[in-house]
Amino acid sequence: KAEDNSPVLSQGKIDCYFFEEDGIVLLDYKTDKNKDADALAEAYSLQLEIYAEALEKRYSVPVKEKLIYSFDLNKVVEIQKGNTI
């Protein structure tokens, strides 16, 4: 919901998620160019939070990790609530 409590419509598609014994791992692929890991995490953390909330509601299982795979950087960036690793 928005700050004024009105509903917010978001459109997107979860690229990849899988189940492990202790929760769901959410993985999103990015092709952005010329961004460092911190910039990617900052730009996409809200998107992954929304995806995580949807998965948790759907499966009643916690999302334990939110990851971005950057094709340009050829690395995985872990997203933590409120900050990045």
C-alpha positions as CSV (number, residue, x, y, z in Angstrom):
1,K,0.0,0.0,0.0
2,A,1.0,3.6,-0.7
3,E,1.7,6.1,2.1
4,D,-1.9,7.2,1.9
5,N,-3.0,3.6,2.3
6,S,-4.3,3.3,-1.3
7,P,-3.4,0.1,-3.2
8,V,-0.3,0.1,-5.4
9,L,-0.2,-1.9,-8.6
10,S,3.1,-3.5,-9.4
11,Q,3.8,-5.6,-12.5
12,G,6.8,-7.9,-12.8
13,K,7.9,-11.4,-13.1
14,I,10.1,-13.4,-10.7
15,D,13.0,-14.8,-12.6
16,C,13.9,-17.7,-10.4
17,Y,13.2,-19.1,-6.9
18,F,13.8,-22.4,-5.2
19,F,13.1,-24.1,-1.9
20,E,15.7,-25.2,0.6
21,E,15.0,-26.9,4.0
22,D,14.9,-23.5,5.8
23,G,13.2,-21.3,3.3
24,I,13.0,-19.9,-0.2
25,V,15.9,-18.4,-2.2
26,L,14.9,-15.7,-4.6
27,L,17.1,-14.9,-7.6
28,D,16.7,-12.1,-10.1
29,Y,18.8,-11.7,-13.2
30,K,20.0,-8.2,-14.3
31,T,21.7,-7.1,-17.5
32,D,22.4,-3.5,-16.4
33,K,25.6,-2.1,-17.6
34,N,28.2,0.0,-15.7
35,K,26.7,-0.5,-12.3
36,D,28.6,-1.7,-9.3
37,A,27.1,-4.2,-6.8
38,D,26.0,-1.5,-4.3
39,A,24.2,0.4,-7.0
40,L,22.4,-2.7,-8.2
41,A,21.4,-3.6,-4.6
42,E,20.1,-0.1,-4.0
43,A,18.2,0.1,-7.4
44,Y,16.5,-3.3,-7.0
45,S,16.1,-4.0,-3.3
46,L,12.5,-2.8,-3.2
47,Q,11.6,-5.0,-6.2
48,L,13.0,-8.0,-4.5
49,E,11.3,-7.2,-1.2
50,I,7.9,-7.1,-3.1
51,Y,8.7,-10.4,-4.8
52,A,9.7,-11.9,-1.5
53,E,6.5,-10.8,0.1
54,A,4.4,-12.3,-2.7
55,L,6.3,-15.7,-2.4
56,E,5.9,-15.7,1.4
57,K,2.1,-15.1,1.1
58,R,1.8,-17.7,-1.7
59,Y,3.7,-20.5,0.0
60,S,3.6,-19.6,3.8
61,V,7.4,-20.2,3.8
62,P,10.0,-17.4,4.6
63,V,12.3,-16.1,1.9
64,K,15.7,-16.6,3.5
65,E,17.8,-15.0,0.7
66,K,17.3,-12.4,-2.0
67,L,19.9,-12.5,-4.7
68,I,20.7,-10.6,-7.9
69,Y,22.9,-12.1,-10.6
70,S,24.5,-9.4,-12.6
71,F,25.5,-10.6,-16.1
72,D,27.6,-7.5,-16.6
73,L,29.5,-7.9,-13.4
74,N,29.4,-11.7,-13.5
75,K,28.6,-12.0,-9.9
76,V,25.9,-12.5,-7.3
77,V,24.8,-9.6,-5.1
78,E,23.0,-10.5,-1.9
79,I,20.2,-8.2,-0.8
80,Q,19.5,-7.8,2.9
81,K,16.6,-5.9,4.3
82,G,17.8,-2.3,4.7
83,N,21.3,-2.9,3.5
84,T,23.5,-5.0,1.2
85,I,26.3,-7.5,1.8
